[in-house]
Amino acid sequence: MLGSVLPFSEETADRVSEYCEKNSTAIPDTLSEHWKATQSSFSDADKMSSRLQGAWMIFTAQDRKPKRVLEIGCYSGYSAIAWYEGTKETQAEIVTLELSPKMIAAARQAFKTYGVEDRVKLIEGPADQTLKTLEGEFDLIFVDANKDGYAAYVQTILDQKLLSSHGVILCDNVFARGLSVGADCAPWLNDHVRPYWGGCGRALDIFNTSIIKDPRVDVLLMPVFDGITHIKWKGSNSRD
Ligand code: SAM
């Protein structure tokens, strides 16, 4: 029987990514322009989601039609702009949380350049504090900041009922490049970043193995991108 993840080689995985991107609806030119500008301006631009992941964000938002989106971890604003693109029909408010002054400045500039300030609100500061100041409910919540914070962020979201009854939490990078599954799962990973992702892997393994035991929620960990966990209130349906 076929496993859930095909055993692609490193080279084949790159070709598969290109194949998927080529055969998916392209991201808008403005988003593509911003992605390229981030790549050329920041040495840690690998923190930004891929072009295909941007296409996934737009598709997911168009499909789920959230009225309010929350994002934890803004970086240069690429994903916030993708959520904006995907919510043109619902005109959703996009709230994005960011800590780094450098990335706050970059994202604010991008939001101005791409004309998304009417619906994107950036809240500055450490997410463990800013999250607790939020009111109301969100239909789509994207968790993509410090990996050792995921468990506490999701607890706060659930405890404060920031997730709407039919909403979804999407937690990015729960594979930690594969290292949450096992220390030997990413032989291709550069030694320069291995210690960082090793720490993320240990924190995310604790998150992954704990959230599934929370009786309040249904959880689905999907082996796409760097692993995306979907969380919803137990038994809820997105279009009840
Ligand atoms: N969502 C972005 C995208 O898809 O392009 C990428 C986000 S990047 C992986 C993570 C971001 O979270 C960084 O910009 C980092 O500065 C921010 N961050 C890290 N720790 C944080 C914290 N405690 N509170 C808020 N933001 C934080």
Residues whose N, C-alpha, C, O or C-beta is under 5 A from the ligand:
A	BS01	SAM	K47 M48 S49 G73 C74 Y75 Y78 S79 L97 E98 L99 S100 M103 G125 P126 A127 D144 A145 N146
